[in-house]
Amino acid sequence: MRPNARRTTLADIAQAAGVSVATVSKVVNGRGDVAPHTRVRVQELLHRHDYLAPVFRHTEAVENPTIEVQFKGGLKSYVAETLEGIVDAAAESGASVVVSKASSAPHWARDLVSAGRRAVIAVTSVHTATHLKELARSGLPLVVLDPLHLPDSRVHSVGATNFAGGLSATRHLLSLGHRRIAYLGGPAMAVCNQARMHGYRAAMEAEGAPVPEAYVRPGEFTYESGLAGAAELLDLDEPPPTAVFAGNDEIAFGVVETARARGLRVPEDLSVVGFDDTSLAQMASPPLTTVRQPLREMGAAALRTALRLANGEKAESHHIELATELVVRASTAPPPEGG
Protein backbone atom coordinates (compact mmCIF):
# COMPACT_ATOMS: atom_id res chain seq x y z
CA MET A 1 0.00 0.00 0.00
CA ARG A 2 1.23 3.51 -0.80
CA PRO A 3 -0.67 5.83 1.56
CA ASN A 4 0.71 9.01 0.01
CA ALA A 5 -0.07 8.07 -3.57
CA ARG A 6 -3.85 8.34 -3.35
CA ARG A 7 -6.69 8.26 -0.86
CA THR A 8 -6.75 5.03 1.09
CA THR A 9 -9.87 2.95 0.49
CA LEU A 10 -11.64 0.28 2.50
CA ALA A 11 -10.36 -2.27 -0.01
CA ASP A 12 -6.76 -1.20 0.69
CA ILE A 13 -7.28 -1.64 4.43
CA ALA A 14 -9.02 -4.98 3.94
CA GLN A 15 -6.19 -6.31 1.77
CA ALA A 16 -3.52 -5.22 4.26
CA ALA A 17 -5.43 -6.74 7.18
CA GLY A 18 -6.30 -9.94 5.36
CA VAL A 19 -10.02 -9.53 5.95
CA SER A 20 -13.05 -8.69 3.85
CA VAL A 21 -14.17 -5.17 2.95
CA ALA A 22 -17.37 -5.89 4.87
CA THR A 23 -15.35 -6.54 8.05
CA VAL A 24 -13.46 -3.26 7.68
CA SER A 25 -16.77 -1.48 7.11
CA LYS A 26 -18.11 -2.93 10.36
CA VAL A 27 -15.10 -1.57 12.27
CA VAL A 28 -15.45 1.88 10.65
CA ASN A 29 -19.14 2.02 11.55
CA GLY A 30 -18.67 0.79 15.13
CA ARG A 31 -20.44 -2.54 14.67
CA GLY A 32 -19.93 -5.04 17.49
CA ASP A 33 -19.79 -8.30 15.50
CA VAL A 34 -16.03 -8.25 14.85
CA ALA A 35 -13.46 -10.33 16.73
CA PRO A 36 -11.43 -8.14 19.15
CA HIS A 37 -8.02 -9.00 17.64
CA THR A 38 -9.34 -8.30 14.15
CA ARG A 39 -10.81 -4.98 15.26
CA VAL A 40 -7.48 -3.91 16.79
CA ARG A 41 -5.56 -4.86 13.62
CA VAL A 42 -7.99 -2.98 11.37
CA GLN A 43 -8.04 0.12 13.62
CA GLU A 44 -4.23 0.18 13.65
CA LEU A 45 -4.18 0.19 9.85
CA LEU A 46 -6.86 2.88 9.70
CA HIS A 47 -4.75 5.09 11.94
CA ARG A 48 -1.51 4.31 10.12
CA HIS A 49 -2.95 5.25 6.75
CA ASP A 50 -4.88 8.25 8.07
CA TYR A 51 -8.15 6.82 6.81
CA LEU A 52 -11.19 9.07 7.10
CA ALA A 53 -14.57 7.65 6.14
CA PRO A 54 -15.81 9.44 3.00
CA VAL A 55 -19.30 9.66 4.55
CA PHE A 56 -17.91 12.23 7.01
CA ARG A 57 -17.93 15.44 5.00
CA HIS A 58 -19.27 18.76 6.28
CA THR A 59 -21.01 19.36 2.98
CA GLU A 60 -23.04 16.21 3.27
CA ALA A 61 -26.05 16.07 5.56
CA VAL A 62 -26.88 12.83 7.33
CA GLU A 63 -30.48 11.96 8.10
CA ASN A 64 -29.83 10.27 11.46
CA PRO A 65 -26.42 11.48 12.71
CA THR A 66 -24.78 10.19 15.89
CA ILE A 67 -23.35 12.72 18.36
CA GLU A 68 -20.77 11.82 21.01
CA VAL A 69 -21.41 13.44 24.41
CA GLN A 70 -18.44 13.43 26.79
CA PHE A 71 -18.16 14.46 30.42
CA LYS A 72 -15.54 14.24 33.17
CA GLY A 73 -15.94 13.09 36.75
CA GLY A 74 -19.05 11.51 38.23
CA LEU A 75 -22.54 11.58 36.80
CA LYS A 76 -23.78 14.27 39.17
CA SER A 77 -27.14 16.02 39.10
CA TYR A 78 -25.80 18.91 37.02
CA VAL A 79 -24.45 16.58 34.32
CA ALA A 80 -27.54 14.36 34.41
CA GLU A 81 -29.88 17.29 33.79
CA THR A 82 -27.83 18.66 30.89
CA LEU A 83 -27.73 15.15 29.40
CA GLU A 84 -31.50 14.94 29.68
CA GLY A 85 -31.80 18.09 27.60
CA ILE A 86 -29.39 16.71 25.00
CA VAL A 87 -31.17 13.36 24.75
CA ASP A 88 -34.64 14.92 24.50
CA ALA A 89 -33.50 17.27 21.72
CA ALA A 90 -31.83 14.38 19.91
CA ALA A 91 -35.05 12.36 20.02
CA GLU A 92 -36.97 15.28 18.51
CA SER A 93 -34.36 15.69 15.78
CA GLY A 94 -34.04 12.02 14.89
CA ALA A 95 -30.39 11.99 15.98
CA SER A 96 -28.63 9.43 18.15
CA VAL A 97 -26.49 10.17 21.20
CA VAL A 98 -23.63 8.15 22.67
CA VAL A 99 -22.52 9.19 26.17
CA SER A 100 -18.96 8.53 27.33
CA LYS A 101 -16.28 9.71 29.72
CA ALA A 102 -13.76 12.14 28.18
CA SER A 103 -10.77 10.23 26.81
CA SER A 104 -7.09 11.10 26.42
CA ALA A 105 -6.28 7.89 24.51
CA PRO A 106 -4.23 8.25 21.31
CA HIS A 107 -6.31 8.76 18.16
CA TRP A 108 -9.48 9.16 20.25
CA ALA A 109 -11.02 11.62 17.79
CA ARG A 110 -10.24 9.43 14.80
CA ASP A 111 -11.75 6.46 16.62
CA LEU A 112 -14.95 8.49 17.01
CA VAL A 113 -14.98 9.24 13.28
CA SER A 114 -14.39 5.56 12.52
CA ALA A 115 -17.34 4.71 14.74
CA GLY A 116 -19.56 7.06 12.75
CA ARG A 117 -19.76 10.03 15.11
CA ARG A 118 -20.51 13.37 13.48
CA ALA A 119 -19.77 15.83 16.29
CA VAL A 120 -18.70 16.00 19.95
CA ILE A 121 -20.47 17.75 22.83
CA ALA A 122 -18.26 18.19 25.89
CA VAL A 123 -20.01 18.93 29.20
CA THR A 124 -17.65 21.39 30.97
CA SER A 125 -14.68 19.26 29.88
CA VAL A 126 -11.36 20.97 29.30
CA HIS A 127 -9.83 20.16 25.92
CA THR A 128 -6.13 20.79 25.45
CA ALA A 129 -4.48 22.15 22.31
CA THR A 130 -3.63 18.55 21.40
CA HIS A 131 -7.30 17.55 21.68
CA LEU A 132 -8.36 20.47 19.51
CA LYS A 133 -5.69 19.70 16.92
CA GLU A 134 -6.83 16.09 16.63
CA LEU A 135 -10.47 17.14 16.42
CA ALA A 136 -9.67 19.60 13.64
CA ARG A 137 -7.58 17.02 11.81
CA SER A 138 -10.41 14.49 12.06
CA GLY A 139 -13.03 16.99 10.94
CA LEU A 140 -15.15 16.59 14.08
CA PRO A 141 -16.87 19.80 15.27
CA LEU A 142 -16.86 20.41 19.01
CA VAL A 143 -19.49 22.14 21.14
CA VAL A 144 -18.60 22.80 24.80
CA LEU A 145 -21.48 23.09 27.23
CA ASP A 146 -20.82 25.52 30.11
CA PRO A 147 -17.08 25.90 29.34
CA LEU A 148 -14.65 26.18 32.25
CA HIS A 149 -12.23 28.24 30.15
CA LEU A 150 -12.57 30.66 27.27
CA PRO A 151 -13.16 28.43 24.24
CA ASP A 152 -10.68 28.26 21.38
CA SER A 153 -11.81 30.04 18.20
CA ARG A 154 -12.43 26.61 16.66
CA VAL A 155 -14.89 25.69 19.40
CA HIS A 156 -18.57 26.58 19.69
CA SER A 157 -20.05 26.82 23.17
CA VAL A 158 -23.28 27.14 25.14
CA GLY A 159 -23.52 28.75 28.57
CA ALA A 160 -25.66 30.95 30.79
CA THR A 161 -25.65 34.56 31.96
CA ASN A 162 -23.35 33.91 34.90
CA PHE A 163 -22.60 37.58 35.69
CA ALA A 164 -26.30 38.44 35.81
CA GLY A 165 -26.90 35.40 38.01
CA GLY A 166 -24.21 36.45 40.49
CA LEU A 167 -25.62 39.96 40.50
CA SER A 168 -29.19 38.82 41.22
CA ALA A 169 -28.12 36.38 43.96
CA THR A 170 -26.15 39.04 45.81
CA ARG A 171 -28.83 41.73 45.36
CA HIS A 172 -31.33 39.32 46.90
CA LEU A 173 -29.18 38.93 50.01
CA LEU A 174 -28.58 42.70 50.19
CA SER A 175 -32.32 43.35 49.91
CA LEU A 176 -32.86 41.17 53.00
CA GLY A 177 -30.50 43.43 54.96
CA HIS A 178 -27.26 41.41 54.76
CA ARG A 179 -23.97 43.30 54.45
CA ARG A 180 -21.49 40.62 55.50
CA ILE A 181 -21.85 38.41 52.43
CA ALA A 182 -19.16 35.94 51.35
CA TYR A 183 -18.59 34.21 48.01
CA LEU A 184 -17.48 30.57 47.90
CA GLY A 185 -16.68 29.69 44.31
CA GLY A 186 -15.23 27.09 42.01
CA PRO A 187 -11.78 27.09 40.34
CA ALA A 188 -10.35 30.61 40.34
CA MET A 189 -9.64 30.68 36.59
CA ALA A 190 -12.91 29.08 35.46
CA VAL A 191 -14.78 31.55 33.25
CA CYS A 192 -18.17 30.82 34.82
CA ASN A 193 -16.74 31.23 38.32
CA GLN A 194 -15.13 34.57 37.47
CA ALA A 195 -18.39 35.86 35.97
CA ARG A 196 -20.42 34.85 39.05
CA MET A 197 -17.82 36.39 41.36
CA HIS A 198 -17.75 39.65 39.37
CA GLY A 199 -21.55 39.80 39.55
CA TYR A 200 -21.27 39.41 43.33
CA ARG A 201 -18.62 42.14 43.56
CA ALA A 202 -20.61 44.50 41.34
CA ALA A 203 -23.70 44.18 43.55
CA MET A 204 -21.67 44.68 46.73
CA GLU A 205 -19.86 47.73 45.32
CA ALA A 206 -23.10 49.32 44.11
CA GLU A 207 -24.53 48.98 47.63
CA GLY A 208 -21.34 50.23 49.30
CA ALA A 209 -20.98 46.94 51.20
CA PRO A 210 -17.39 46.00 52.09
CA VAL A 211 -15.80 42.86 50.66
CA PRO A 212 -12.96 41.67 52.91
CA GLU A 213 -10.37 39.62 51.03
CA ALA A 214 -11.08 36.61 53.24
CA TYR A 215 -14.75 36.67 52.17
CA VAL A 216 -13.94 35.61 48.58
CA ARG A 217 -12.65 32.05 48.36
CA PRO A 218 -12.13 29.92 45.24
CA GLY A 219 -12.31 26.14 45.43
CA GLU A 220 -13.93 23.36 43.46
CA PHE A 221 -17.54 22.91 42.39
CA THR A 222 -17.99 20.14 44.97
CA TYR A 223 -19.81 19.42 48.23
CA GLU A 224 -16.47 18.85 49.97
CA SER A 225 -15.23 22.28 48.87
CA GLY A 226 -18.37 23.80 50.41
CA LEU A 227 -17.73 22.01 53.70
CA ALA A 228 -14.13 23.22 53.89
CA GLY A 229 -14.80 26.75 52.62
CA ALA A 230 -17.64 27.33 55.07
CA ALA A 231 -15.47 26.13 57.97
CA GLU A 232 -12.77 28.65 56.98
CA LEU A 233 -15.32 31.46 56.79
CA LEU A 234 -16.84 30.64 60.17
CA ASP A 235 -13.37 30.47 61.77
CA LEU A 236 -12.36 33.98 60.66
CA ASP A 237 -11.03 36.33 63.35
CA GLU A 238 -13.04 39.16 61.81
CA PRO A 239 -16.83 39.00 62.04
CA PRO A 240 -18.01 35.95 60.05
CA PRO A 241 -20.50 36.42 57.21
CA THR A 242 -24.23 36.33 57.83
CA ALA A 243 -24.80 35.06 54.26
CA VAL A 244 -22.92 32.98 51.71
CA PHE A 245 -23.37 33.04 47.95
CA ALA A 246 -22.08 29.68 46.69
CA GLY A 247 -20.76 29.14 43.16
CA ASN A 248 -23.02 26.14 42.65
CA ASP A 249 -25.61 24.06 44.49
CA GLU A 250 -23.11 21.42 45.64
CA ILE A 251 -20.97 24.03 47.35
CA ALA A 252 -24.13 25.45 48.94
CA PHE A 253 -25.09 22.03 50.33
CA GLY A 254 -21.64 21.81 51.93
CA VAL A 255 -22.12 25.24 53.52
CA VAL A 256 -25.50 24.21 54.97
CA GLU A 257 -24.01 21.03 56.44
CA THR A 258 -21.06 22.85 58.03
CA ALA A 259 -23.46 25.35 59.59
CA ARG A 260 -25.67 22.53 60.91
CA ALA A 261 -22.66 20.72 62.42
CA ARG A 262 -21.74 23.89 64.31
CA GLY A 263 -25.22 24.41 65.67
CA LEU A 264 -26.10 27.24 63.29
CA ARG A 265 -29.55 27.39 61.72
CA VAL A 266 -30.15 28.09 58.04
CA PRO A 267 -31.53 30.66 57.38
CA GLU A 268 -32.04 32.10 60.90
CA ASP A 269 -28.28 32.33 61.64
CA LEU A 270 -26.82 32.02 58.13
CA SER A 271 -28.44 32.56 54.73
CA VAL A 272 -27.22 30.49 51.78
CA VAL A 273 -27.73 30.94 48.02
CA GLY A 274 -26.60 28.41 45.41
CA PHE A 275 -26.28 28.37 41.63
CA ASP A 276 -27.67 25.87 39.05
CA ASP A 277 -31.06 24.91 40.54
CA THR A 278 -30.52 21.19 40.12
CA SER A 279 -33.37 18.93 41.20
CA LEU A 280 -31.64 18.45 44.57
CA ALA A 281 -32.10 22.14 45.41
CA GLN A 282 -35.84 21.61 45.94
CA MET A 283 -35.25 18.51 48.10
CA ALA A 284 -32.63 20.09 50.37
CA SER A 285 -33.44 20.94 53.98
CA PRO A 286 -34.23 23.76 53.90
CA PRO A 287 -35.09 24.03 50.19
CA LEU A 288 -32.31 26.04 48.58
CA THR A 289 -32.58 29.56 47.24
CA THR A 290 -30.53 29.42 44.07
CA VAL A 291 -29.88 30.89 40.64
CA ARG A 292 -31.49 28.72 38.00
CA GLN A 293 -29.36 27.77 35.03
CA PRO A 294 -31.63 26.37 32.29
CA LEU A 295 -29.62 23.14 32.18
CA ARG A 296 -31.98 21.14 29.97
CA GLU A 297 -32.38 24.05 27.57
CA MET A 298 -28.59 24.46 27.45
CA GLY A 299 -28.24 20.79 26.58
CA ALA A 300 -30.83 21.12 23.82
CA ALA A 301 -29.07 24.19 22.39
CA ALA A 302 -25.75 22.32 22.38
CA LEU A 303 -27.33 19.41 20.51
CA ARG A 304 -28.92 21.67 17.89
CA THR A 305 -25.59 23.49 17.38
CA ALA A 306 -23.73 20.19 17.02
CA LEU A 307 -26.23 18.98 14.39
CA ARG A 308 -25.87 22.19 12.38
CA LEU A 309 -22.09 21.91 12.37
CA ALA A 310 -22.18 18.19 11.58
CA ASN A 311 -24.26 18.90 8.49
CA GLY A 312 -22.00 21.68 7.27
CA GLU A 313 -24.35 24.49 8.26
CA LYS A 314 -23.32 27.69 9.98
CA ALA A 315 -24.20 27.88 13.68
CA GLU A 316 -26.52 30.66 14.79
CA SER A 317 -23.82 32.01 17.10
CA HIS A 318 -20.27 31.09 18.12
CA HIS A 319 -21.34 31.28 21.76
CA ILE A 320 -24.92 31.01 23.04
CA GLU A 321 -25.90 32.37 26.45
CA LEU A 322 -29.24 31.51 28.00
CA ALA A 323 -30.81 33.60 30.77
CA THR A 324 -30.48 32.73 34.45
CA GLU A 325 -33.23 33.33 37.02
CA LEU A 326 -33.21 33.69 40.81
CA VAL A 327 -35.43 31.12 42.55
CA VAL A 328 -36.19 32.12 46.15
CA ARG A 329 -36.86 29.29 48.60
CA ALA A 330 -36.33 28.82 52.33
CA SER A 331 -32.54 29.05 52.77
CA THR A 332 -32.46 32.87 52.90
CA ALA A 333 -33.89 35.32 55.43
CA PRO A 334 -32.95 38.66 57.02
CA PRO A 335 -29.77 38.54 59.11
CA PRO A 336 -30.02 37.83 62.84
CA GLU A 337 -30.41 40.85 65.08
CA GLY A 338 -27.04 42.43 65.69
CA GLY A 339 -25.60 40.51 62.73
ABEGO torsion letter per residue (X at the ends): XBAAABBBBAAAAAAAAGBBAAAAAAAAAGBABBBAAAAAAAAAAAAAAGBBBAABBAABBBABBBBBBBBBEBBBAAAAAAAAAAAAAAAAAGBBBBBBBBBABBGAAAAAAAAGBABBBBBGBBBBAAAAAAAAAAGBBBBBBGBABBBBAABBBBBBBAAAAAAAAAAAAAAAGBABBBBBBBBAABAAAAAAAAAAAAAAAAAGBBBBAAABBBBBBBAAAAAAAAAAAAABABBBBABBBBABAAAAAAAAAAAAAAGBBOAAABBBBBBGGBAAAAABOBBBBBBBBBAAAAAAAAAAAAAAAAAGBBBABABBBBBBBBBBBAABBBBBBGX
